[in-house]
Amino acid sequence: MDWQATIRDGLDEDWVRYLLLPGLAALALALAGWRGERRRKLRSDPDAVSWVPWMAVTFWSTFAALFLLGMALKAWLAG
């Protein structure tokens, strides 16, 4: 079995290109936002405002990740 051809054929699917990969990117952004919010809460002055609204970044990227990955799962199961 040629595993490189299997991966190449899998990446040619529309649901992988338009749902799975952006969903994984949104998940990575959600994890980065969670880490930024956690660092803000653990500092000595948690009320100091940063220029990045980490809570909003975390919320919206988590929402996008769940939506995109859910749609990718649905497309994969319909397959």
N, CA, C and O atoms as CSV, one atom per row, in Angstrom:
chain,resi,resn,atom,element,x,y,z
A,1,MET,N,N,0.841,-1.182,0.000
A,1,MET,CA,C,0.000,0.000,0.000
A,1,MET,C,C,0.889,1.248,0.000
A,1,MET,O,O,1.806,1.368,0.812
A,2,ASP,N,N,0.612,2.146,-0.893
A,2,ASP,CA,C,1.382,3.382,-1.017
A,2,ASP,C,C,0.766,4.448,-0.113
A,2,ASP,O,O,-0.259,5.035,-0.457
A,3,TRP,N,N,1.380,4.696,1.028
A,3,TRP,CA,C,0.806,5.614,1.997
A,3,TRP,C,C,0.867,7.063,1.522
A,3,TRP,O,O,0.022,7.870,1.907
A,4,GLN,N,N,1.847,7.402,0.698
A,4,GLN,CA,C,1.927,8.770,0.183
A,4,GLN,C,C,0.776,9.045,-0.782
A,4,GLN,O,O,0.225,10.146,-0.791
A,5,ALA,N,N,0.416,8.064,-1.584
A,5,ALA,CA,C,-0.718,8.240,-2.489
A,5,ALA,C,C,-2.013,8.340,-1.695
A,5,ALA,O,O,-2.915,9.085,-2.078
A,6,THR,N,N,-2.116,7.606,-0.605
A,6,THR,CA,C,-3.310,7.675,0.232
A,6,THR,C,C,-3.465,9.059,0.843
A,6,THR,O,O,-4.563,9.614,0.865
A,7,ILE,N,N,-2.370,9.613,1.337
A,7,ILE,CA,C,-2.421,10.966,1.903
A,7,ILE,C,C,-2.735,11.984,0.820
A,7,ILE,O,O,-3.547,12.884,1.035
A,8,ARG,N,N,-2.106,11.855,-0.340
A,8,ARG,CA,C,-2.343,12.791,-1.438
A,8,ARG,C,C,-3.796,12.737,-1.893
A,8,ARG,O,O,-4.410,13.774,-2.144
A,9,ASP,N,N,-4.345,11.536,-2.000
A,9,ASP,CA,C,-5.750,11.405,-2.405
A,9,ASP,C,C,-6.684,11.953,-1.337
A,9,ASP,O,O,-7.730,12.518,-1.657
A,10,GLY,N,N,-6.316,11.791,-0.078
A,10,GLY,CA,C,-7.140,12.316,1.007
A,10,GLY,C,C,-7.159,13.829,1.037
A,10,GLY,O,O,-8.184,14.435,1.349
A,11,LEU,N,N,-6.013,14.453,0.708
A,11,LEU,CA,C,-5.955,15.915,0.702
A,11,LEU,C,C,-6.670,16.523,-0.498
A,11,LEU,O,O,-6.934,17.725,-0.512
A,12,ASP,N,N,-6.987,15.712,-1.503
A,12,ASP,CA,C,-7.727,16.218,-2.655
A,12,ASP,C,C,-9.227,16.344,-2.386
A,12,ASP,O,O,-9.949,16.957,-3.172
A,13,GLU,N,N,-9.691,15.773,-1.292
A,13,GLU,CA,C,-11.107,15.876,-0.952
A,13,GLU,C,C,-11.448,17.317,-0.585
A,13,GLU,O,O,-10.664,17.998,0.075
A,14,ASP,N,N,-12.621,17.778,-1.016
A,14,ASP,CA,C,-13.027,19.152,-0.712
A,14,ASP,C,C,-13.234,19.379,0.772
A,14,ASP,O,O,-12.885,20.443,1.284
A,15,TRP,N,N,-13.797,18.395,1.480
A,15,TRP,CA,C,-14.074,18.597,2.898
A,15,TRP,C,C,-12.784,18.710,3.709
A,15,TRP,O,O,-12.763,19.362,4.753
A,16,VAL,N,N,-11.721,18.085,3.238
A,16,VAL,CA,C,-10.437,18.215,3.937
A,16,VAL,C,C,-9.884,19.607,3.726
A,16,VAL,O,O,-9.412,20.246,4.666
A,17,ARG,N,N,-9.942,20.073,2.497
A,17,ARG,CA,C,-9.358,21.359,2.146
A,17,ARG,C,C,-10.124,22.536,2.735
A,17,ARG,O,O,-9.515,23.520,3.156
A,18,TYR,N,N,-11.469,22.448,2.772
A,18,TYR,CA,C,-12.277,23.598,3.175
A,18,TYR,C,C,-12.843,23.491,4.582
A,18,TYR,O,O,-13.329,24.491,5.110
A,19,LEU,N,N,-12.801,22.321,5.212
A,19,LEU,CA,C,-13.355,22.182,6.550
A,19,LEU,C,C,-12.320,21.697,7.570
A,19,LEU,O,O,-12.168,22.302,8.631
A,20,LEU,N,N,-11.618,20.625,7.259
A,20,LEU,CA,C,-10.715,20.028,8.236
A,20,LEU,C,C,-9.485,20.899,8.501
A,20,LEU,O,O,-9.169,21.172,9.658
A,21,LEU,N,N,-8.802,21.329,7.472
A,21,LEU,CA,C,-7.579,22.111,7.672
A,21,LEU,C,C,-7.849,23.469,8.332
A,21,LEU,O,O,-7.125,23.837,9.257
A,22,PRO,N,N,-8.871,24.232,7.888
A,22,PRO,CA,C,-9.183,25.465,8.637
A,22,PRO,C,C,-9.674,25.192,10.056
A,22,PRO,O,O,-9.429,25.992,10.959
A,23,GLY,N,N,-10.360,24.078,10.261
A,23,GLY,CA,C,-10.797,23.717,11.607
A,23,GLY,C,C,-9.619,23.431,12.523
A,23,GLY,O,O,-9.628,23.822,13.690
A,24,LEU,N,N,-8.612,22.756,12.003
A,24,LEU,CA,C,-7.410,22.492,12.795
A,24,LEU,C,C,-6.633,23.782,13.073
A,24,LEU,O,O,-6.054,23.942,14.147
A,25,ALA,N,N,-6.625,24.695,12.105
A,25,ALA,CA,C,-5.969,25.991,12.327
A,25,ALA,C,C,-6.715,26.797,13.398
A,25,ALA,O,O,-6.088,27.440,14.240
A,26,ALA,N,N,-8.044,26.761,13.365
A,26,ALA,CA,C,-8.832,27.454,14.382
A,26,ALA,C,C,-8.612,26.817,15.749
A,26,ALA,O,O,-8.584,27.520,16.759
A,27,LEU,N,N,-8.458,25.506,15.793
A,27,LEU,CA,C,-8.175,24.828,17.051
A,27,LEU,C,C,-6.819,25.254,17.610
A,27,LEU,O,O,-6.683,25.466,18.815
A,28,ALA,N,N,-5.827,25.380,16.751
A,28,ALA,CA,C,-4.503,25.845,17.192
A,28,ALA,C,C,-4.585,27.283,17.708
A,28,ALA,O,O,-3.938,27.621,18.699
A,29,LEU,N,N,-5.367,28.121,17.051
A,29,LEU,CA,C,-5.550,29.496,17.511
A,29,LEU,C,C,-6.291,29.536,18.841
A,29,LEU,O,O,-5.989,30.371,19.695
A,30,ALA,N,N,-7.255,28.645,19.024
A,30,ALA,CA,C,-7.977,28.576,20.303
A,30,ALA,C,C,-7.028,28.178,21.431
A,30,ALA,O,O,-7.108,28.728,22.529
A,31,LEU,N,N,-6.143,27.238,21.173
A,31,LEU,CA,C,-5.173,26.843,22.191
A,31,LEU,C,C,-4.203,27.979,22.510
A,31,LEU,O,O,-3.833,28.173,23.668
A,32,ALA,N,N,-3.792,28.726,21.493
A,32,ALA,CA,C,-2.915,29.877,21.729
A,32,ALA,C,C,-3.643,30.958,22.523
A,32,ALA,O,O,-3.055,31.582,23.407
A,33,GLY,N,N,-4.912,31.179,22.215
A,33,GLY,CA,C,-5.703,32.146,22.974
A,33,GLY,C,C,-5.919,31.716,24.407
A,33,GLY,O,O,-5.877,32.542,25.318
A,34,TRP,N,N,-6.150,30.426,24.616
A,34,TRP,CA,C,-6.305,29.919,25.976
A,34,TRP,C,C,-5.019,30.120,26.768
A,34,TRP,O,O,-5.051,30.507,27.936
A,35,ARG,N,N,-3.898,29.854,26.125
A,35,ARG,CA,C,-2.611,30.042,26.796
A,35,ARG,C,C,-2.377,31.513,27.135
A,35,ARG,O,O,-1.894,31.830,28.222
A,36,GLY,N,N,-2.714,32.404,26.215
A,36,GLY,CA,C,-2.557,33.839,26.477
A,36,GLY,C,C,-3.451,34.317,27.605
A,36,GLY,O,O,-3.028,35.123,28.433
A,37,GLU,N,N,-4.683,33.830,27.646
A,37,GLU,CA,C,-5.598,34.218,28.726
A,37,GLU,C,C,-5.118,33.662,30.064
A,37,GLU,O,O,-5.230,34.331,31.091
A,38,ARG,N,N,-4.592,32.456,30.054
A,38,ARG,CA,C,-4.082,31.861,31.292
A,38,ARG,C,C,-2.869,32.630,31.800
A,38,ARG,O,O,-2.740,32.864,33.001
A,39,ARG,N,N,-1.985,33.021,30.897
A,39,ARG,CA,C,-0.823,33.823,31.303
A,39,ARG,C,C,-1.261,35.158,31.887
A,39,ARG,O,O,-0.660,35.644,32.844
A,40,ARG,N,N,-2.319,35.762,31.309
A,40,ARG,CA,C,-2.807,37.043,31.830
A,40,ARG,C,C,-3.363,36.882,33.235
A,40,ARG,O,O,-3.141,37.735,34.095
A,41,LYS,N,N,-4.081,35.796,33.472
A,41,LYS,CA,C,-4.678,35.589,34.796
A,41,LYS,C,C,-3.635,35.279,35.858
A,41,LYS,O,O,-3.857,35.573,37.033
A,42,LEU,N,N,-2.510,34.698,35.482
A,42,LEU,CA,C,-1.495,34.327,36.460
A,42,LEU,C,C,-0.470,35.431,36.730
A,42,LEU,O,O,0.413,35.245,37.568
A,43,ARG,N,N,-0.561,36.560,36.052
A,43,ARG,CA,C,0.403,37.626,36.312
A,43,ARG,C,C,0.105,38.322,37.631
A,43,ARG,O,O,-0.952,38.120,38.229
A,44,SER,N,N,1.036,39.132,38.070
A,44,SER,CA,C,0.869,39.832,39.345
A,44,SER,C,C,-0.227,40.897,39.255
A,44,SER,O,O,-0.877,41.188,40.259
A,45,ASP,N,N,-0.444,41.483,38.075
A,45,ASP,CA,C,-1.510,42.475,37.890
A,45,ASP,C,C,-2.455,41.979,36.793
A,45,ASP,O,O,-2.288,42.352,35.632
A,46,PRO,N,N,-3.451,41.139,37.137
A,46,PRO,CA,C,-4.320,40.558,36.102
A,46,PRO,C,C,-5.246,41.567,35.434
A,46,PRO,O,O,-5.822,41.272,34.387
A,47,ASP,N,N,-5.399,42.756,36.020
A,47,ASP,CA,C,-6.273,43.758,35.418
A,47,ASP,C,C,-5.561,44.599,34.377
A,47,ASP,O,O,-6.196,45.423,33.719
A,48,ALA,N,N,-4.267,44.416,34.212
A,48,ALA,CA,C,-3.537,45.146,33.184
A,48,ALA,C,C,-4.026,44.662,31.818
A,48,ALA,O,O,-4.019,43.466,31.526
A,49,VAL,N,N,-4.442,45.597,31.009
A,49,VAL,CA,C,-5.041,45.266,29.730
A,49,VAL,C,C,-3.956,45.071,28.682
A,49,VAL,O,O,-3.064,45.906,28.528
A,50,SER,N,N,-4.045,43.960,27.969
A,50,SER,CA,C,-3.099,43.742,26.874
A,50,SER,C,C,-3.745,44.225,25.579
A,50,SER,O,O,-4.927,44.567,25.559
A,51,TRP,N,N,-2.988,44.252,24.529
A,51,TRP,CA,C,-3.527,44.736,23.263
A,51,TRP,C,C,-4.260,43.642,22.499
A,51,TRP,O,O,-4.893,43.926,21.482
A,52,VAL,N,N,-4.189,42.403,22.964
A,52,VAL,CA,C,-4.897,41.286,22.342
A,52,VAL,C,C,-6.004,40.833,23.287
A,52,VAL,O,O,-5.718,40.452,24.422
A,53,PRO,N,N,-7.254,40.865,22.852
A,53,PRO,CA,C,-8.345,40.383,23.708
A,53,PRO,C,C,-8.398,38.855,23.702
A,53,PRO,O,O,-9.124,38.252,22.912
A,54,TRP,N,N,-7.621,38.238,24.592
A,54,TRP,CA,C,-7.446,36.786,24.550
A,54,TRP,C,C,-8.743,36.028,24.763
A,54,TRP,O,O,-8.940,34.970,24.164
A,55,MET,N,N,-9.636,36.545,25.603
A,55,MET,CA,C,-10.874,35.831,25.829
A,55,MET,C,C,-11.727,35.791,24.562
A,55,MET,O,O,-12.331,34.763,24.255
A,56,ALA,N,N,-11.780,36.883,23.838
A,56,ALA,CA,C,-12.541,36.920,22.588
A,56,ALA,C,C,-11.894,36.031,21.520
A,56,ALA,O,O,-12.588,35.339,20.776
A,57,VAL,N,N,-10.573,36.057,21.453
A,57,VAL,CA,C,-9.861,35.199,20.500
A,57,VAL,C,C,-10.149,33.740,20.797
A,57,VAL,O,O,-10.418,32.956,19.887
A,58,THR,N,N,-10.093,33.375,22.071
A,58,THR,CA,C,-10.353,31.995,22.467
A,58,THR,C,C,-11.787,31.596,22.157
A,58,THR,O,O,-12.027,30.521,21.608
A,59,PHE,N,N,-12.741,32.452,22.505
A,59,PHE,CA,C,-14.153,32.127,22.283
A,59,PHE,C,C,-14.464,31.925,20.809
A,59,PHE,O,O,-15.032,30.900,20.431
A,60,TRP,N,N,-14.097,32.892,19.970
A,60,TRP,CA,C,-14.473,32.821,18.561
A,60,TRP,C,C,-13.709,31.737,17.801
A,60,TRP,O,O,-14.259,31.109,16.896
A,61,SER,N,N,-12.461,31.517,18.160
A,61,SER,CA,C,-11.721,30.461,17.472
A,61,SER,C,C,-12.200,29.079,17.924
A,61,SER,O,O,-12.188,28.137,17.131
A,62,THR,N,N,-12.620,28.945,19.178
A,62,THR,CA,C,-13.201,27.676,19.623
A,62,THR,C,C,-14.517,27.421,18.910
A,62,THR,O,O,-14.783,26.301,18.476
A,63,PHE,N,N,-15.336,28.447,18.787
A,63,PHE,CA,C,-16.603,28.326,18.060
A,63,PHE,C,C,-16.355,27.906,16.613
A,63,PHE,O,O,-17.008,26.995,16.105
A,64,ALA,N,N,-15.415,28.569,15.957
A,64,ALA,CA,C,-15.108,28.231,14.563
A,64,ALA,C,C,-14.550,26.818,14.445
A,64,ALA,O,O,-14.896,26.089,13.515
A,65,ALA,N,N,-13.685,26.426,15.385
A,65,ALA,CA,C,-13.102,25.082,15.340
A,65,ALA,C,C,-14.175,24.018,15.516
A,65,ALA,O,O,-14.200,23.037,14.773
A,66,LEU,N,N,-15.055,24.198,16.483
A,66,LEU,CA,C,-16.120,23.215,16.687
A,66,LEU,C,C,-17.043,23.124,15.472
A,66,LEU,O,O,-17.431,22.029,15.065
A,67,PHE,N,N,-17.389,24.259,14.903
A,67,PHE,CA,C,-18.260,24.267,13.730
A,67,PHE,C,C,-17.593,23.581,12.537
A,67,PHE,O,O,-18.187,22.705,11.909
A,68,LEU,N,N,-16.363,23.979,12.229
A,68,LEU,CA,C,-15.669,23.429,11.064
A,68,LEU,C,C,-15.345,21.949,11.238
A,68,LEU,O,O,-15.510,21.165,10.303
A,69,LEU,N,N,-14.889,21.564,12.421
A,69,LEU,CA,C,-14.561,20.158,12.637
A,69,LEU,C,C,-15.821,19.293,12.685
A,69,LEU,O,O,-15.798,18.136,12.266
A,70,GLY,N,N,-16.909,19.848,13.190
A,70,GLY,CA,C,-18.181,19.122,13.154
A,70,GLY,C,C,-18.670,18.911,11.733
A,70,GLY,O,O,-19.148,17.829,11.393
A,71,MET,N,N,-18.554,19.935,10.902
A,71,MET,CA,C,-18.950,19.799,9.506
A,71,MET,C,C,-18.016,18.840,8.764
A,71,MET,O,O,-18.465,18.098,7.890
A,72,ALA,N,N,-16.726,18.847,9.102
A,72,ALA,CA,C,-15.784,17.907,8.477
A,72,ALA,C,C,-16.129,16.473,8.863
A,72,ALA,O,O,-16.053,15.571,8.028
A,73,LEU,N,N,-16.506,16.255,10.113
A,73,LEU,CA,C,-16.902,14.931,10.558
A,73,LEU,C,C,-18.158,14.476,9.818
A,73,LEU,O,O,-18.258,13.325,9.393
A,74,LYS,N,N,-19.099,15.384,9.672
A,74,LYS,CA,C,-20.332,15.052,8.941
A,74,LYS,C,C,-20.025,14.702,7.479
A,74,LYS,O,O,-20.580,13.743,6.942
A,75,ALA,N,N,-19.153,15.470,6.842
A,75,ALA,CA,C,-18.790,15.186,5.450
A,75,ALA,C,C,-18.016,13.885,5.329
A,75,ALA,O,O,-18.195,13.146,4.362
A,76,TRP,N,N,-17.156,13.595,6.301
A,76,TRP,CA,C,-16.390,12.358,6.275
A,76,TRP,C,C,-17.297,11.148,6.444
A,76,TRP,O,O,-17.114,10.136,5.768
A,77,LEU,N,N,-18.268,11.243,7.338
A,77,LEU,CA,C,-19.187,10.139,7.541
A,77,LEU,C,C,-20.115,9.957,6.350
A,77,LEU,O,O,-20.518,8.833,6.051
A,78,ALA,N,N,-20.462,11.046,5.664
A,78,ALA,CA,C,-21.309,10.942,4.470
A,78,ALA,C,C,-20.523,10.379,3.299
A,78,ALA,O,O,-21.096,9.799,2.377
A,79,GLY,N,N,-19.218,10.550,3.339
A,79,GLY,CA,C,-18.223,10.154,2.447
A,79,GLY,C,C,-18.360,9.468,1.225
A,79,GLY,O,O,-17.364,9.195,0.555
